[in-house]
């Protein structure tokens, strides 16, 4: 598809490839970053595969909440794999070139996976809202059919809406510069090289960010506000503590995910004098959550921890 886009505008494109320069300002020693990044990537893959395997094998985890967690693990692996192989190729083999279609495809995949992760957080917030605020109706509302429909809706939304980002980027005229001061094909990094006006690209990015991320965050905040109101009405402090404990890991991940997005937006918008910071934050935001998410859930969720112990053959007799 992106090949067709570039072909249809071949008279306008005067560069055949982009060059991803890596981390700006530290090109001479950026290869040292490959070790921690590679470890994070491997950790993300192993941890998420373990989560998926545990949920699949343990019948006690065949519940909507864990189904959503398994989907989140798949999305996390997809997000990390979209960027990390190319970043490591840049740092290890100096393989900095990337064709225009490959660049636009990566741009699309990044936006889709991030939007998908945001959507799964919404589904998990709704699941917790129904479980805590409507416990008697939970089995009839959050069914397997609900999980399938919610997942399909998220896939359709997050595969369709971000399509405009690479399509509009492919319409720009790249007539001279082709060096991107980044490790990946970000929309702003790529379109900043165009020789024509990119206002429409910036507006489109802003609209999509507010529509998807802003809408999702709004729904999550409403869900947890209603959960908090319901918990405060409980007479038993123990019951309130137990209800909130099921939300702790989810809230930790949501806080980290959206906080980094806000910081990234601020640093890009302010055009910082140290361009390394937004680039480094962008890369870490795409690799740390995939490694962090399964560990937070494994540490904070008793059922999942027990399931992991069984899968890893760590269960102690009589324990």
N, C-alpha and C positions, 0 to 999 in steps of 0.2 A: 504493500500500500504506500509506504513512504518512498519506495523506489519510484512509483508512479508519480507521486507528488513532485519529486525532484526532477523527473524526466519532463513533466509537463511545464516545468519552469526552467528548463535547461538553458534557455537563452538568457535568463537572468542570473543564474549561478555562474560565478567565475572562479570559485574555488571548488575543488573536488573532494576535499577532506578537511577536517578540523584537527588541530593538535592540542591535546589536553596536557598542559604544562605541569600539572600537579599542584602542590601547595605553594601559593605565591610567597615570595620572600625567603624561602628556605630550600630552593631547588638543589643546592649543593649537598645538603645532608638529609633531604626528605626520605631517602631510602631507609633510614633508621626507623621510620614510622611503620615500615612494612611488618615488622615483628609483632608489635601490639595489635595492629589491625588484623593481621592473619590469625592471631590467637583468638581475637574477638569473633572473627568469622567462623572459625572452626568450632568455637564454643557455642555459637548461635546454632549451627547446624546440628551438633551432637545433642544439645539440650532440647531443641524443638523436636528432633526425631524421637528422643526418649519420651517427651510429653505425648506425642501422637501415638507411639507404641503402647504406652501405659493406658491411655484412654481407650484404645482399641481392645486391649487384652483384658482389662478389668471390667467386669460386668457392673460393679458398683458405681463406676464412673460413666455409665451410659445414661447420662442425664443432660438436659439442655445446656446447663451452665458449662459442662465439660465439652460438649459438642462445639460450643462457641470458642472455647479455649483451644480445641484442636484446630479449628479453622484459623484462629489467630496465629497459631504456630506455623501453619502452611503459608499464610501471608507473610509472616516474619522471614521465613526462609526465602521466599520469592523476592522480597525487598532487598535483603542482604546480597543475594546472588545476582541481582540486577546490576549492582555497582562494584562489589568487591573483586571479582576476577579481573576486571579492567584496571582497577586501582592498583592491584598487586602486580599486574603486567607492566604498568607504568613504572612502579617503584623498583621492580626486580629486573625487567628486561628493556626498560626505556621504550616500551611500545606505546608511544604517545599518540599515534595517528588513529583516527576513527572516521569512517565514511559518514557522509551526511545522513543517509537512511538509517545507519546504525545509531547515530547520535539522536535522531528524532525518535527512534524506537525506544531507546533507553530513557529519554525524557518522558515519553508516554508511560512506560512501565513504572517509573518512579512515582509519578503522580497517581497512577491507578492504585498501586500497592499502599501508598500512604493514605489515600482516601478510603481504601478498603479497611485498613486498620482502624481508622477513625469510625467507620460504620460498624465494625464489630464491637467496638467499645460501647456504642449506642445500644446495640442488641443486648450486650451483657448488662448494661445499666437497666434496661427495661426488664430483663429477667430478674434482677435483684429487686426491682420495684414491686413486681407482681408477687415474688416469693415472700416479701416482708409486709407489704401493705394489703395484699389480697391472697393470703396463704391458703384459704379454703378453695379458692378458684384456680390456684396455680396449676394443678394437674390438667384442668380442662382448657386453660388458656395457652400455657407454654408447653405445647405438645411437640412431637417430632415433626408434624406437619408445619407448625409455626417456625421451627428452626430452619427447615428446608425453604419455606417461602421467604423468610427474612434474609437468608443467605443469598438466594437468587435475586432478591430485590437489591441487595448491596452490590452483587456482582454486576448487574445491569446498570445500576447508577454509576458505579465507579469504573466501569469499562467505557461507558458512553460519554459521561460529562467531561473527563480530562482530555478527550480526543481533540478538542479545539486547540489545546496548548501546542502540540507538535504540528498540527495542520497549519496554524497561523505562523508558527516559527518557520515552516518550510516555504511560506510565501514571501519571506523577506529576501532582499537582494544582498548576497554576501560577495562583495566585489573585490575585496583586497585582503583584509586581515583574516587570519584563520587560527590564531593562537588563543586558546581559552585558558584563562588563569584559574583553572579548577581541575578537579580530579574526575568530574562527571559532567554530563551534559545538562546543566541546569537551564531553565528557560531564560532567566535573566542573563546568565553568562554567555549563552549562544547568541541571543538576539542583540546583545550589546555590540556584536561584531558587524551587524548589518549596516549597509550604507544608506538605507532609507529609514523613514519614521517608524518607530516601534511602539508608539503610544497604544495602539489597539492591543498589542501583546500584553503590555503592562496592565491595561484595564481588564482584559480577559482573565489574567492571572488573579487579579484582585477580586473580581466578581466570583470566580470559582472558589477561591479560598474562603470568602465570606459565606457563600452559599453552602458549601460542603462542611468545612471545618467549623465555621461559625454556627451553622444550623445544628451540627452534631453536638458541639459543646453546649449549646443552649438546651437541647433535649436531655443531655447527661446531667446538667445542673438542675433542671426541673425534676428529673427522676430522683436525684439524691436529696433535693430539698423536701420532696414528699416523703422519702424514706426517713429522713431526720425527724420530720414532724410526727410520723407514725411511731418512731422509736421513743420519742420524748413523752408520748402518751402512755407508754407501757408502765405498769405499776412496779414491776420487778426490775431492779438494776441488773440482775444476772441475765434476764431475758433481753434487755436492751443491749448489754455488752455482747451477747451471743449473736444478736441480729447484726450489729455493726461489724463484728469480726469477719463475717462472710463478705463484707464489702471492702475490707482494708487493702487487700492486694490489688483489687481493681482500681481503687482510688490512687494508690501509689503510682501505678502505671499511667493512669490518665494524667495525673499531675505532671509527671516527667514528659510525657508525649506532647501535651499542649503547651507547656512552659517553654520547651525548646523551640517549638514552632513560632511562638510569640517573639522570643529572643531573636530568632532568625529573621523574622519580618522586620524587626526594629533595626538590626544591624545592616540588612540589605537596604532598607529605606533611608538610613542615615548616611550611607556611602562612607563607611569608616576608613580612616587613613591607614589602618592595618587590615588589609583584605584577607590575611590569613585566618582571622577569627571567624568570619561568616563561613568560609570554605571548610574550615576544620569542624565547626558546629554542624554544618550540612552533612558532612561525611559521618560524623559520630551519631547524628540523629538517625541515620539509615542503618547503622550497625549495632549501636548499643541497645536500643529497645529489643531487637531480636534475641540478643544474648541475655538481657535483663528480665524480660517477661516470664520465661519459663522458670527462672530461678526464684523470682518473687512469689509466683504461685506455688512452687514446690515447697518453699519455706513457710508460707503463711497458711497453706491449705492442708489440713490433717489427712483427709481422704486421699488426696493426690500424693502426698508424701508416703503414705502407706502403700499405695499402688506402685510408686517408683521403687520402693524397697523390695517389693515382690519381683518386679521386673529385673532388678539388678541383683536378685538373689541375696539381699542383705537382711531379710526378715529373720529375726532371732526367734528360736523356738520358745513358745510360751509367751512371746511378747505381744 
